[in-house]
Amino acid sequence: MAEAVAKLTPQEAIIYLMVMSSASDGKITDGELRTIGRVVRSFPMFSDADENDLVETSEACGRLMASDGGLHKVLEAAAQALPDHLGETAYAAAVDVITADENLDPTEIRVLELIRDALKISDAGAQAIEHAARARHMTVDGVS
């Protein structure tokens, strides 16, 4: 019998994707944690969320990720939980987290590709989201 996919709310799905994105390079930085918190505080879809639940949701994601095939379980659960119109929102949140530490490694790029595929994000949509993230992370001296 196939293992059941974790049942997530759309908000939990986005948190799971952000946590998975953050952990993809083997560490979760303070900047990434701050970005996850900022997303939860600022995205309208989280307006009714209790920020205190963020730690509990993140820990549940960590447990799922630590299980056999955990990365794919997170992707599948998130894809099932997110209605089509929230796919780009979820991808934008993941891109924000991955770009928070201003250092993209190949593992992080691969995770973004997996998220794009799982959520069926178009190339044009992904490019626009990634371009906007670069613009948000620019500094006065032109460094992102």
Secondary structure by P-SEA (a helix, b strand, c coil): cccccccccaaaaaaaaaaaaaaccccccaaaaaaaaaaaacccccccccccaaaaaaaaaaaaaaccaaaaaaaaaaaaaccccaaaaaaaaaaaaaaccccccaaaaaaaaaaaaaacccaaaaaaaaaaaaaaaccccccc
